[in-house]
Amino acid sequence: MAGRIPRDFIDDLIARSDIVDIVDSRVKLKKAGKNYQACCPFHNEKSPSFTVSQDKQFYHCFGCGAHGNVISFLIEYDRLEFPEAVEELARFHGVDVPREKGSAPPVSAEKRQQREDDYALMEKVAQFFAHQLKNHPDAARPIDYLKQRGLSGEVVKRFGVGFAPPEWDGALAAFGRSPELQQQLLDLKIITQNDKGRRFDFFRDRIMFPIRDRRGRVIGFGGRVINADDGPKYLNSPETRIFHKGHELYGLYQARQAHRALARVLIVEGYMDVVALAQFGIDYAVASLGTSTTPEHIQLLLRSTSQVVCCYDGDRAGRDAAWRALENALPYLKDGVELKFLFLPDGEDPDTLVRQIGKEAFEQKIDAESIPVSRFLFENLLGRHHVGSEEGKAALIAEAQALIDQVSGDNQRQLLEERLFKLTGQDSYRLDLQRDMAKANSATNKIQAPAKQKPAGKSQLTPVRIMLRLLLEQPELAAQCAEVQPQLLDVNLVPGLELLGEVHSYCAEHSQKNSAQVLEHFRSHRDFAVLNKLLSSDAFSVHDAIGELFAQSRQQVYRDSFAKLVERQLHSRMEELLARSRLGKLSDEEKQELKVLLSAQS
């Protein structure tokens, strides 16, 4: 597994980048005073409310609230994970992404170029298949087949569906013009070779479904026969240096492009199921690539959605596939996510069923008939163990508990244990005892641990909020005001003070950083959302109360705000000493301290 990307590299990458260039390459911007504007790419609007600040290297939409730096934009717009967004930005600048010690060896420039060449060739092959669907002399046959399956030209184009011609050397003749290119085609399994060394197309006379990764790059193909007697129903690309079927899902790229936030994802078994469902407006379906749902598939999906519905045939094979999916998913079932199972009637698959009953009825079936993981788990176990005997009951408890212990979510695990106790008629004393012990431990931890700091409030212009906003706007203030040291104040004095101390210390040590770099440094911080929202709120307006303060000397406002915090701490200390003095428990030093504080107040 690759190691972490060094923070210094990310900071340098952001410093090299101009967010205007990155955004403008995807959303056409227009100059508007000091900033740039466009209609927001993240929601539908007629007048532009999406603003990009070149000074702050920050974007903000006053309509939907989307905001962030250049990496945040790539994550949201290109539907990328954080490491992929960094890689995309590095590719834009033509630099390599380093990894910290203990990571996999860095990819050489030669291998990186080979990979880029592979992606480029696979894209050309996908375009070749799409072209053949329209222009091959025998194109009427695959077109008629797709029409019979109820697919429109629009959905065929959206998924890049094509046709592998029946000739032995269609792709080979088009792309294998040199020995080097033929070897690349062979490595990518576009062509194959027999024992006698003869080379020919791997896919022939099939409907072709390009498989795209999360970044939209073609990495493999699935081919479906047109006539049922012409070999296996589906033929998938074998594993290659860019295609690993256990880590990819067909249709996930298209689903993420269709939905900024996926409310749920439906896992089905075939390419045609995904495309047919999309044809009817159910554009959140994905398919595993000729393999069962793997742990990698589950992790990939739960990074994109909070609800996964596995849709299988109701026969024995379908239920066995569902059980394997459940076993693979249990370690990743954290609180807040749902895993459900939908079993279709005999002889039906999502493709045929959605054409019979339509989108609304199909989605009603998902809502009404999907089985939650708890029910499917115990129904399956009860079918294998005879709980009428003590031995069978013990076997069920042992197998169930081993599965339940894998669940990562505390609440989900507790609910499954409760279900197990009820099903097996166990004395609930042990479960109650476990809960009482957990509560006691939790209460003890709360007493011993310092109070958790709440993020800074958002409705009032508190000194902490003003200072945080000033630091985010002008990080060099921390170095310019050396006498200001919020990290020395009691973090329990006011909400947000601990965060202020951390931001101030970082800015003091890195006064050359800009707003976007400071924000990026705190991306993994528990209060990152607070900083992000604070910087984005009216980020490009000087007409709010903060803007009026900023019109003054920023250094003076920063110092004055800190002075208010110091005054508040002194007052808090005085109140504490007065309260203790009423009990007669002050030391001589504390009495002297109280005297000084009282004289300062008079």
Salt bridges, closest charged atoms under 4 A:
ASP11 OD2 - LYS513 NZ 3.48
ASP12 OD2 - ARG16 NE 3.05
ASP24 OD2 - LYS28 NZ 3.81
GLU45 OE1 - HIS43 NE2 3.20
ASP55 OD2 - LYS34 NZ 3.08
GLU76 OE1 - ARG260 NE 3.17
ASP78 OD2 - ARG26 NH2 3.03
GLU81 OE2 - ARG256 NH2 3.88
GLU81 OE2 - ARG303 NE 3.75
GLU84 OE2 - ARG214 NE 3.55
GLU87 OE2 - ARG99 NH2 3.25
GLU87 OE1 - ARG215 NH1 3.59
GLU88 OE2 - ARG26 NH2 3.60
GLU88 OE2 - ARG91 NH2 2.78
GLU88 OE1 - ARG215 NH2 2.62
ASP96 OD1 - ARG112 NH1 2.88
ASP118 OD2 - ARG241 NE 2.61
GLU123 OE1 - ARG212 NH1 3.17
ASP138 OD2 - ARG141 NH2 2.72
GLU154 OE1 - ARG158 NH2 3.21
GLU167 OE2 - HIS136 NE2 3.12
ASP187 OD2 - ARG241 NH1 3.13
ASP205 OD1 - ARG141 NH2 2.51
ASP213 OD2 - ARG217 NE 2.85
GLU239 OE1 - HIS244 ND1 3.23
ASP283 OD1 - HIS259 NE2 2.61
ASP320 OD1 - ARG316 NE 3.15
GLU338 OE2 - LYS340 NZ 3.77
ASP351 OD2 - ARG149 NH2 1.96
ASP351 OD1 - ARG355 NE 3.19
GLU363 OE1 - LYS359 NZ 2.99
ASP367 OD1 - ARG264 NH1 2.81
GLU369 OE2 - LYS365 NZ 3.10
GLU379 OE2 - ARG375 NE 2.77
GLU399 OE2 - ARG384 NH2 2.23
GLU399 OE1 - HIS385 NE2 2.61
ASP410 OD1 - ARG413 NH2 2.65
GLU418 OE2 - ARG435 NH2 2.17
GLU473 OE1 - LYS56 NZ 3.74
GLU473 OE2 - ARG469 NE 3.27
GLU483 OE2 - ARG559 NE 2.31
GLU498 OE1 - ARG526 NH2 3.23
GLU502 OE1 - HIS525 NE2 2.72
GLU502 OE2 - ARG526 NH2 3.96
GLU520 OE2 - ARG7 NH1 3.81
GLU520 OE2 - ARG523 NE 2.75
GLU575 OE2 - HIS571 NE2 3.68
GLU576 OE1 - ARG573 NH1 3.33
GLU590 OE2 - ARG580 NH1 3.04
GLU593 OE2 - ARG573 NE 2.89
